[in-house]
């Protein structure tokens, strides 16, 4: 049993090393100019080990995106129960802070630059991005609806509306120019505005 745990840990360490190497090389020299052989060399694994788990660069990019959004998902960050205002604010700040992290902004810039040559990359980011976070947020909205706190007939649409409000003012300006999205206080104000609009639309009237 101990040997199995050791080998499992070793496999996970190698997997993370490969994903980290791919991220570093993609950002350093671009998606097109990076080869799987270069990634294997940087991660100090054999090409056979790499190909077995990630046969294409697209598979590696997918792993990078999923890893970012699976890490400390909103379900872990937003614990316990609170008022809809408090819960929406917690989700909004968690989301906004993630989207303003340098590594996710660098990843978006990379994919935007490479999409004309590799159009499937944009679709990959759209399909895989925010997956775990969005699932947690939709689950909260559905539970708030069931509890009679919010009236949400379509949790996915409501979730995307809310996150879109935060992105429009807190993420995209910062992506275009560092500092354009404001500081932490500005992000909090953006989220508070988004929360107010959500409550105006979905709060159950007493």
C-alpha angles and dihedrals in degrees: 000000000000091000091051092052090048093051091045090052090048091052091050092049090052091048092052091046090054093048091047091049092049092050093049094048095043091053094041101047106007135259097273096050095047118092130199088240090058091050092050091050094049092047091048093234131122119263088239090058091049096046092049092061102025112025093174140033088241090060089054093049089051090053090051092052094045092047092054094051096039092055112100093342121205091263089065096039096048105053130177125004131296141158116300089253092054094044095047090048091051092050092045095051092045090052095043093049092049093050092050094052111117095236095055091046090050089051092052091049090050094052093045089052094047100040096088088062097032108030093175090068092071091051090048092054091047094048099040102030118100090004100137094034093049091049091054092047094048089049090054093049090049091050092048089051091050090049091053093244096111131021104222116162094177114030094186094053091046092049093050091047092054096044090045091057091053093045095049094061104019106038114025097049089050091048091054094047130000108246095023091101093056131233132295092284090053090051091052090052090049091051092046090054091049091049091051091052092047092051092047089055104036110019114116109244114233 
